[in-house]
């Protein structure tokens, strides 16, 4: 069985093809980069629509299959940016109707966890999922993925990107902040906000921008911003590990590319005698393969969607999904 998965929650339009045996045979994508500022949802949607056929053809070539060999279509039903989600959903519906095959909408956040479990061999991890659009600490319990902690305002990836944009660091913001942080020598005190098991990054970002305008060294600010944000993320993840008593920790999402965050999380896992996992970046960032695999898991365990049930869910929470395959 082959599932074609379409990802389109934000800036990336991805098409992945995965077999029911868990073999990723294709994972193609194109990413929208705004000329200035952050993501403009309608512009991202137009980008997805303009590039959908190109990405689809690339995935089919990579997998060396034809559309007639596809058995199932899955798509990112939410959460995400409304216009981008609707573009991906429209493409998925068109394919499913044209090929006369089943269609399933899957939760984007859960797909990140499941592709990591597949490729890294993690069985039951506490997952720190960090990206430009999401920041959550996720673990499975009683039939669902539970959110043990999350951002109360902006995600950590957005914090890094907005800071970069405000202080004149070129795109991509996160990787360039990381690069500058390696040369930082002095920690500059910044707001550290952990409320129970939840996090806040808007005050941290605002204060870092203010200190830059007041003349603080940019390298020291990048270093301090990372250390403060990542310490909060690791603290909440560590609490979830202690509470759940799970022996695996996984890092995924676009910010998982950051070597300093990976180092801090690996150290914490080691101190708790837990195994640490991090999928390769092509499967940590938004991608179609993770949507394909989540679709296969759901379909193999009896989940079915009628066409009228494929309306996007812009605020579809991780903990609203019955995880019938576990």
C-alpha positions in Angstrom: 0.0 0.0 0.0 1.3 3.5 -0.9 0.1 6.7 0.7 0.7 10.1 -0.8 0.8 12.8 1.8 0.4 16.5 1.3 1.7 19.0 3.8 0.6 22.6 3.6 0.2 24.1 7.1 2.5 27.1 6.7 5.5 28.0 4.5 6.2 24.5 3.1 4.3 22.7 0.5 5.4 19.0 0.7 4.5 15.8 -1.0 5.6 12.5 0.5 5.0 8.9 -0.5 5.3 6.2 2.1 4.6 2.5 2.0 2.5 0.6 4.6 5.8 -1.1 5.6 7.1 2.3 6.7 9.5 2.9 3.8 9.8 6.6 2.8 10.1 6.4 -1.0 9.7 10.1 -1.7 9.8 13.4 0.2 9.7 16.5 -2.0 8.9 20.1 -1.0 9.2 23.8 -1.9 9.3 26.5 0.7 7.7 30.0 0.5 10.1 32.7 1.6 8.5 36.2 2.1 10.3 39.2 0.6 10.0 40.9 3.9 8.4 40.3 7.3 6.9 37.1 8.4 4.6 34.6 6.6 1.7 36.2 4.8 -1.0 33.4 4.8 -2.6 34.3 1.4 0.8 34.7 -0.3 1.8 31.3 1.1 -1.4 29.8 -0.2 -0.7 31.3 -3.7 2.8 29.9 -3.5 1.5 26.4 -2.7 -1.1 26.5 -5.5 1.6 27.6 -8.0 4.0 24.9 -7.0 1.8 22.0 -6.2 2.1 20.2 -9.5 5.9 20.7 -9.6 6.3 19.2 -6.1 3.9 16.3 -6.9 5.7 15.4 -10.1 9.1 15.5 -8.2 7.7 13.1 -5.5 6.4 10.7 -8.2 9.8 10.7 -10.0 11.7 10.2 -6.7 9.4 7.2 -5.8 9.4 5.9 -9.4 5.7 5.4 -9.3 2.7 6.7 -11.2 -0.4 8.2 -9.7 -2.3 5.0 -10.5 -0.2 3.1 -8.0 -1.3 5.4 -5.1 -3.8 3.7 -2.7 -4.5 6.5 -0.2 -4.2 10.3 0.0 -3.5 12.0 3.3 -3.2 15.7 4.0 -2.4 18.1 6.9 -5.9 19.0 8.1 -4.6 21.3 10.9 -3.5 23.1 12.8 -2.0 25.8 10.6 -2.7 28.9 8.5 -6.2 28.8 7.1 -5.4 29.8 3.4 -2.4 27.4 3.2 -4.4 24.5 4.8 -7.2 25.0 2.4 -4.9 24.9 -0.6 -3.4 21.6 0.5 -6.8 20.2 1.3 -8.1 21.1 -2.1 -5.2 19.4 -3.8 -5.7 16.3 -1.7 -9.5 16.2 -2.5 -8.9 16.7 -6.2 -6.4 13.7 -6.3 -8.6 11.5 -4.2 -11.7 12.1 -6.4 -9.8 11.8 -9.6 -8.1 8.6 -8.6 -11.2 7.3 -6.7 -9.2 6.4 -3.6 -9.7 7.1 0.1 -8.7 10.4 1.7 -7.7 11.1 5.3 -7.0 14.4 7.1 -4.3 14.0 9.8 -3.1 16.2 12.6 0.2 18.0 11.7 1.7 17.9 15.2 1.0 14.2 15.7 2.5 13.5 12.3 5.8 15.1 13.6 5.8 12.6 16.5 4.9 9.6 14.5 7.6 10.0 11.7 10.2 10.3 14.5 8.9 7.1 16.1 9.1 5.4 12.8 12.6 6.4 11.6 14.4 6.6 15.0 12.8 3.5 16.6 11.5 5.4 19.6 8.7 3.5 21.3 7.1 5.9 23.8 9.0 9.2 24.0 8.3 12.6 25.6 8.6 14.8 22.6 9.7 18.4 22.5 8.1 19.8 19.3 9.5 23.2 18.4 9.0 25.2 15.2 8.0 28.6 13.9 4.3 27.8 14.5 4.3 25.4 17.4 5.9 24.8 20.7 4.6 21.8 22.7 5.8 19.1 25.0 3.9 16.0 24.0 3.6 12.5 25.4 1.1 9.6 24.9 -1.3 8.7 27.7 -4.7 7.0 27.9 -5.4 6.9 24.2 -4.3 10.3 23.2 -1.2 12.5 22.8 -1.3 14.8 25.8 0.2 18.3 25.8 2.2 18.5 29.0 3.4 22.0 28.3 3.1 24.6 25.5 3.6 28.2 24.7 1.1 30.7 26.0 1.9 33.3 23.3 4.4 32.9 20.4 6.3 29.7 19.5 10.1 29.6 20.1 10.8 29.6 16.4 8.7 32.7 15.9 10.6 34.3 18.8 13.9 33.7 17.2 12.7 34.8 13.7 11.1 38.0 14.9 14.1 39.0 17.0 16.3 38.4 13.9 14.1 40.5 11.7 13.9 43.4 14.3 17.7 43.6 14.8 18.6 43.2 11.1 19.8 39.6 11.0 19.2 38.3 7.5 16.9 35.4 6.7 16.8 32.6 7.8 16.6 34.1 11.2 16.9 31.1 13.5 20.1 29.6 11.9 21.8 33.0 11.8 20.9 33.7 15.4 22.5 30.3 16.2 25.6 31.2 14.2 26.1 34.6 16.0 25.4 33.0 19.4 28.5 30.8 19.0 30.6 34.0 19.3 28.7 35.3 22.3 30.9 35.6 25.5 28.7 37.2 28.1 25.2 36.3 29.3 22.8 39.3 29.3 19.9 38.8 31.7 16.6 38.4 29.9 13.0 37.5 31.1 12.7 33.7 31.8 9.0 32.9 31.9 7.7 29.4 32.9 4.2 29.3 34.3 3.5 25.9 35.7 4.2 23.7 32.7 3.7 26.4 30.1 6.1 28.9 28.5 6.0 32.5 27.3 8.5 34.0 24.8 7.0 37.3 23.8 8.5 39.2 26.7 11.8 37.6 26.1 11.8 38.6 22.4 10.7 42.2 23.2 13.4 42.7 25.9 16.1 41.3 23.7 15.1 43.7 20.9 15.1 46.6 23.4 18.5 45.7 24.7 19.9 45.7 21.2 18.5 49.1 20.5 20.2 50.2 23.8 23.5 49.1 22.5 24.0 45.6 23.7 26.4 43.4 21.7 24.5 41.4 19.1 26.5 38.2 19.6 26.0 38.3 23.3 22.3 38.9 22.8 21.9 36.0 20.4 23.7 33.8 22.9 21.6 35.0 25.8 18.3 34.7 23.9 19.1 31.1 23.0 20.2 30.1 26.4 17.2 31.6 28.1 14.6 30.2 25.7 16.2 26.8 25.5 16.6 26.5 29.3 12.9 27.1 29.7 12.1 24.4 27.0 14.4 21.9 28.7 13.0 22.6 32.1 9.4 21.9 31.0 10.5 18.8 29.1 12.4 17.5 32.1 9.3 18.0 34.3 7.3 16.0 31.8 9.9 13.2 31.8 9.9 13.1 35.6 6.1 13.1 35.8 5.5 10.4 33.1 8.6 8.3 34.0 9.2 7.7 30.4 12.7 6.6 29.3 12.8 8.3 25.9 13.1 11.9 24.9 12.6 13.1 21.3 13.3 16.5 19.6 11.5 17.5 16.4 10.3 20.5 14.4 12.2 23.1 12.5 14.1 24.4 15.6 15.4 20.9 16.2 18.2 21.9 13.7 19.7 24.1 16.5 22.8 22.3 17.8 22.7 24.0 21.2 19.1 23.0 21.9 19.9 19.4 20.9 23.0 19.4 23.2 21.0 20.7 26.2 18.1 18.2 25.7 20.5 15.3 25.2 22.3 16.2 28.5 19.0 16.4 30.3 17.9 13.0 28.9 21.2 11.5 29.9 20.8 12.7 33.5 17.5 10.9 33.6 19.0 7.8 32.1 16.7 8.3 29.1 17.4 7.6 25.4 17.6 10.7 23.2 16.2 10.8 19.6 16.2 13.4 16.9 15.0 12.6 13.4 17.1 13.8 10.4 16.2 17.4 9.5 14.4 16.5 6.3 11.9 14.7 8.5 12.0 17.1 11.4 10.9 20.1 9.4 7.4 20.2 7.8 7.3 17.5 5.2 4.9 15.3 3.2 6.4 12.0 4.3 5.2 12.5 7.9 1.7 13.2 6.7 1.8 10.0 4.6 2.9 7.9 7.5 0.3 9.3 9.9 -2.3 8.6 7.2 -1.2 5.0 6.9 -1.3 4.5 10.7 -4.8 5.9 11.0 -6.1 4.0 7.9 -4.7 0.7 8.9 -6.5 1.0 12.2 -9.9 1.7 10.8 -10.1 5.5 10.5 -12.1 6.7 7.5 -13.2 10.1 6.3 -15.9 11.1 3.9 -15.1 13.9 1.6 -17.4 16.3 3.5 -15.3 15.5 6.7 -12.1 16.9 5.2 -12.8 20.5 6.1 -9.6 22.0 7.6 -9.3 22.6 11.3 -7.1 25.6 11.8 -6.9 25.2 15.6 -7.0 21.4 15.8 -5.2 20.6 19.0 -2.9 17.6 19.5 -4.9 16.3 22.4 -8.2 16.2 20.5 -7.2 13.2 18.4 -8.0 9.6 19.4 -4.8 7.7 18.7 -6.3 4.3 17.8 -3.0 2.8 16.5 -1.3 2.8 19.9 
